[in-house]
Amino acid sequence: MTDREHWNPDLETAPTDALRRIEAAKLVRQIAYTAAHSLFYRAKWAAAGVHPETIRGLDDLTRLPFTEKREFQDSQQANPPFGANQTAPLDALVRMQATGGTTGRPLRMGMTRADIAVYNEIGARAAWCNGLRPGDVLFECMNYSLYAGGVSDHMTFETVGACVAPVGIGQSKRLIEILKDMRIPVALWSTPSYALHLADVAREDGVDPRTLGIRKGFFSGDAGLAVPGYRARVEDALGLVARDMWGMGELGAPAAECRHVNGLHWLGQALVIAEFIDPEGGSPIPMVDGATGELVFTTIEREAHPLIRFRSHDRVTLWTSPCPCGRQGFRFRVLGRSDDMFIVKGINVFPLGVQDVIAQFAPDLSGEFQIVLDQTPPITRDPVIRVEAGPDLPAEQFSDVARRLAGRIREALVFTPEISIRPSGSMPRTERKAKRLYRAYLGERPN
């Protein structure tokens, strides 16, 4: 592949009408295929009184009901191992992976070779948009388990043409030793929180993390890069340029930042259809600059586990104005997941918004935090937010910083928390997704 600005320029810059014709034809085929092979969707559509043969174009998609992840999980439990939505025979499946996440039952999904090729194409577009190129050496520090961020994303980077080193997790000291011997600029794929963890481990070993040669950072899993202060911490800690990539284990990574860092570009053209809906009522919302809603996805080239109007439960703000990079898809910024949202005295609160405020208190605070909800909704008393002091914050200043942080959160997010500041280094770090919200009334307790 030659060094070009777009991974797939024919699709990313295709006229809207031409792209809609391509997607409409694929949608009709996907619905017919799903109706013929998915016991899950046949039953679901019959119960909704919808006949799949009436889906003749993109405008007909809204006739079909939404799909929730828990429906697949229930079906999988009743019909192991993959549930009633297994639409390819077992001898055609060549990979099994499970969705990631900090809560809930994992969802197992089988993939055919064709499904893997589509997954690789989507992820390669995102990696290219992020700035990954042939000739880059990328150290892959996601979990090489059933989680999609390991093996599956590894293969998307190989599809771009990068040289990928499968490090995984729990190998930070070994990775540092390898990096010291590389003596060339390299790239990192991990969660943002892992990048900070790696920097901490390097310092503990007497190594300046900025000398490790990591100059490109591609991040996903945590939503931290949506917070300007957090992004700056990651970039400063390792001396790299950080780019965000967004995806779902069920779908792949169909969105990524370009060099202009003005939102996540939608890159799933002709492979996945994205809808924009009101999270509460489910009605369509026009895709216009500044609109806020939830993204819903339909695969249109999936053999083994089709997703039809699959709800992401990610609330986003969206833009359609042109980007200087030339990509034509919409752009968006994640506000938070609706299943992580909590309501305090009638106010909707997302952990990402809390993180944004906490990041403004660096270096007094490290940026690590935990929200603890100990009251069954409706929440009528102030929730506890545990934050960690920075290494140079004296204990006698804890109460003053806590007071100022509570006030800033009240101004920005319209609720007043109870702030508990913990000593520097006392809160747990993780090489996986950082868990920020704990529902103590359900038995979730922070370390």
N, C-alpha and C positions, 0 to 999 in steps of 0.2 A: 504494500500500500504506500502510495506517495504521501509526502507531508502536505496536507491540504487543510483548509480551515474547518471543513465540515466532514464528519464521518460519512454521512450519506446525503450529499447536497441535493440530489434529485428529489428526495422526499422532504427534507427540511425546508426547502425553498419552493416546493411545488405550489402552483396556484391552488387556491382553496377549492375551487370547483372540481379540479382534476383529482385532488386528494379525497374529496368527499365521494367521488364515483368509485375510487379504488376501495375505500373503506366500506362503502355500502355493499358492494359486491361480496367482499369478504365476510361482512356481517351476515348476509343472507345464507352463505355457505356454512358459517359457524353455527347459526341457529338450527339449520336443518341437520347438521352433523350431531349437535348436542341432543336434539329431540330424538334422533335415532339411536343414540348410544348411552344417554345418561338417564338412568332410572330416577335419579334425584330430581333433575329438572323436569322430566315428564310429569312426575307427581306434583311438583311445585306449580307448574304452569296449568295443569288440569284443575288443581284446587283454586287457582286464581281465575279460571274461566278463560284463559288465553290460548288461542290456537297458534302454534309457532309458524304455520304456513302464512299467517297474515302479516308476518314481519318481512316487508319487502324493501325496506330502506332505513336510513338512519333516523328519520322522523318517527318511525314505528317503534323504536326501541323503548320509549317510555311506556308502552303498553305492558311490558313485562315487569314483574315484581322485582324489588331489590333482593339481593342475597347477602346474608350476614355470615360472618366467619363461624359463629356458634352453630349454625345449621350444618355446616360441613363437619364440625367437630362431633355433633350429635350423630350424624349419619355414619361417620367413621367408627364411632363407638358401637353402633348397632350393626354395622356391616364392615368389620375389619378385613384387610388392613387399611384400605384407602377410602372406604365409604361407597355410597351408591352413585357417586359422581365419577367413578373410575370409568373412563370412556375409551380406553385402549386395553387390549388383552395384556395379561401379565408378561407374556413372552415378548411383547413390544416395549416394555419398560426397561430402561437401562440405568435409571438413577432414582433414588428416593431421597427427598429432603423434607425437613420440617420447618415450619415457620418459626421465626425468632420471636422475642418479646419477653418482657419482664414478668408478665402475669398470664394466667390462663393456660388451658391445655394446649400442647403443641398440635399442629395440624400436619399430618403426613401427606405428602403429595408425590405421586409417581410422575416420571418424565420420560418421554420417548426421545429418540435422537433428534427428531424434528423440533420438539419442544425445547431441547437444549440449544439447538441452533438459533431459535428465536430469542431465547433468554440471552445468549451470547451477543446477538446483534443489538438488542436493546441496551445491554450493559456496555458494550463497546462504544455505542453512540455517546452514552453518558461519560465514559472515561475520556473519550476524545474531546468532548466539550470541556471537561475539566482541565485538559492539557496534557494527558498521557500520550506518549508517542513511541513508535518503534525506536529502539536504542535506549529507552529508559530501563533501569533496573529498579523493580518495585518490590519492596518487602511487604508481604501480605501478613498482617497481624490480626486477622479476624479468627474466629473459632472454627477450626476444621473439624466440625462435628456434623450433625444433621443440618445445622444452621446454614442458610443460603450464603451468608457473607464469607464463608470459607471456600470450599471447592468450586461452587457455582460461580462466584464472583472472580475467583482466580482464573477461570477459563475465559471470562469476558475480557480480562486484561491480556491474556494470551491472544485472543482474537484481534485485539488492536495491534499486536506485534511486540508488546513489551516483554522483557525478560523478568519472570515472576519468581520470587523466592518464597516458598511456602513455610513461613515461620510459625504461624498460629499464635496461641496465647501461652503464657507461663514461661516464655523464653527470653525475657527482657535482658538479663545479664549476658546470655549467649549472643543475642542480637547486637548488643553494644560492642562486644568483642569482634564480631564480624564486621560491623560498620567501621571500626577503627582501622581495619585492614583494607577496606575497599578503595579509599583514596580517589574516588570519583563521586560526583553528585548522584544521589539516589532519590527514590520516591518511597513514600509510606502509605499504606492502606490500613486504616484502623478506625476505631471510634475516636472522637476528639478527646474524650477523657483518658483513653489509653496514651495518647501523645503526651499529655501532661504527666501521666504515670511514668512513661519511659524517661522523660526528662528528669523526674525526681530520682529514679533509679541510677541514672548516669551521674547525677550530682553526688549521690551517696557513695559512689565508687570513685569520686574525685575526678570525674570527667565533665568538662563543659559540654552540655548537650548540643550546643550550636556548632561544635567542631566535628560532629558525627557525619556531616555531609548530606543530611536529609534536606533537600531543597524544594521538593514538591510533596505536598501532603494532600491526599484524597481521603475524605472522611464521610462516614455515614453511621447509622445506628443511634447515636445521641443527636439531639436537636441543637446542640450547643453553638454551632457556627452561625445560627440565626441571631445570636447575641453578639453585637459588635465587640464588647469588652472581652468575651470569652474567646472569640476568634483571634483577637490581638494577643491574648495570653499564649495561645497555642503557637502562633506564628513566632512570637518573640522567644518562647522557650526553646525552640529547636532551630530557629533561623530559617524557616521555610515559608513558602506561599501556600496558604490553605484554601482548598476548594471543597464545596459541599456537594454531596450526591444524595439523592433521595430515592427510596424504593420500598418495596414490600416483599417479604419472603414469598408470597403467593404469586407475585407478578414479575419481579426483577427490579431493575433500577432505571425507570424511564424518565428521570429528570436530573439535571445537574446544572451547576453554575458554569458560566463561561468566564473569560478573563475580565469582563466588565463588572462582575459580581453585582448584578442588579436583579437578582431573583433566580429561581430554578427554572431552566428551560424545559418545557415538555418535549420529549424526544421519542415518544412512542408511536409516531405517525405510521399508519398502515399496518400496525401490529396490535395495537390496543386502542380502543375508543374511550375517551375521557368525557364524562359528563360533569356538570356543575350544578349542585342542588342546594336547596335550603335544608340544613341539617335537621330541623325540627319537623317540617311538614313534608319534605321530600320532593317539593315542586321544583322544576328547573329554574335556574337563575341565569340571566344573560351574562355571557363572558365579556365584561367590559372592565376598563381600568378601575381598580379600587374596589371591585366587588368582593364580598366575603361569603364563603360557603364551604361545602364539602365536595371532595372529588369522589367520583364513582367510576368504576372501570369495567370494561367488557373486552375480553380477549377475542381476537378474530382469526388467530392461527394457532389454536391450542388443540392438541390431540388427546392428551391423557386426563386433563382436569380443567375443563373450561370454566371460566368465571364470567357470569352474565349479570351485569349491573351489580357488581361487588362493591359494597360500601367500604371506603377506607377509614372513615371516622376521623380523618385528618381535616381540621378546619384551616382554610388557607385564604389569603388575600391574593387576588389575581390581577395580572396586567396583560394587555394585548398590544400595547404600543410597541413600535419596532425597537429592536435592540441593535446597537452599532455592530454587533458581530454578524448580523445578517440572517440569523435563524428566525423562522417565521412562526413557530409555535408560541402558544401563550407562555407566560412566566408566572411563578407564584412564590409566595413565602408562607411557610408553615407557621400557624399561630399556636397549634397544639392539638392533641388528640381529644376527641369528645369523651372518650372513656377515662382520660386522665383529668378532665375538667371536674372541678368541684364548685359548689355554690355555697357562699358564706353570706348569710343574711340577704339573700336575693341577688348577690353579685357573682357572675361567672368568673372563675379564676383558673388560669392555665399555669402549670409549673414553669413553662418557658417564659412567661411574663415575670414570674418571681425571679427566675434566674437572671433575666435582663437587669433587674434592679440590683440584685446582689453583686453582679459583675461591676457595677459602678463604684463599689466600695473597695476595689483593689487599690493598694496592697494590704489594706487593713484586714480584709477577708480573703481567704484563699479561693473562694468560688464554690467550694463544696457545700452542699446543703441537703436537707431532708425535711419534707413537709409531713407532719404527723397529724392525722385526723383521728381523734379518739371519740368522736360523737357520731352516732348514726344520723344520717340526714333526716330532716333539715338541720343544717349546722347553724346554731344560734350563738355559739360562743367562739372566741378568737382561737383559731388553730395555732399549733406550735410549729415554728420553723426553726430547725436546728442548723446553725451555720458554723463554719470553722474559721478561727482567727488566722490571719497571716503570720508568718514566722517572726515578724518584728513588732507585733501589736502587744504592748504590755497588758497584763491581766487587769490592772487598775483602770484601763480604758474600755474594757469589755462593755460595761453598762452604758457608757456614752455612745459607743458605736451601735449597740442594740437599740437604743432609743432613737438614734438618727435613722437607722435602717427601717424600723417600724414606721416612722413618720414618712419616709420616702415611699414605702410600699402603700401606705394609706393614700398618699397624693396620686400615685401612678395607677394603682389597681383598685382603689376605693374599698379596701377592707384593712383592718388593723390586726396584725398577727401578734402572737407572743413570741419574742425572739430569744433563743437560747444560744449563746456563743460558747463553742467548745474550743479547747486548746489546739494549737497548730499541730497537724499531723495525727489528730485523734480520730478523725472520721475515715471510714474505709475507702480505699481506692479499688477499682476493678478494671480488669482488662476486657470485660464484657460491657454491655449497655449499663450505664449508670442509672440506678433506680432512685427517683427523686420523691415519689409520692407513696406514703404508707398509710393504709386504712387500718388503723389499730383496732377499730371496732369489728374488723373481719379477721383479726388475728395476725395482721402484718406488723411486724416490729422491726425497727431499724437496729443495726448493730451498734 
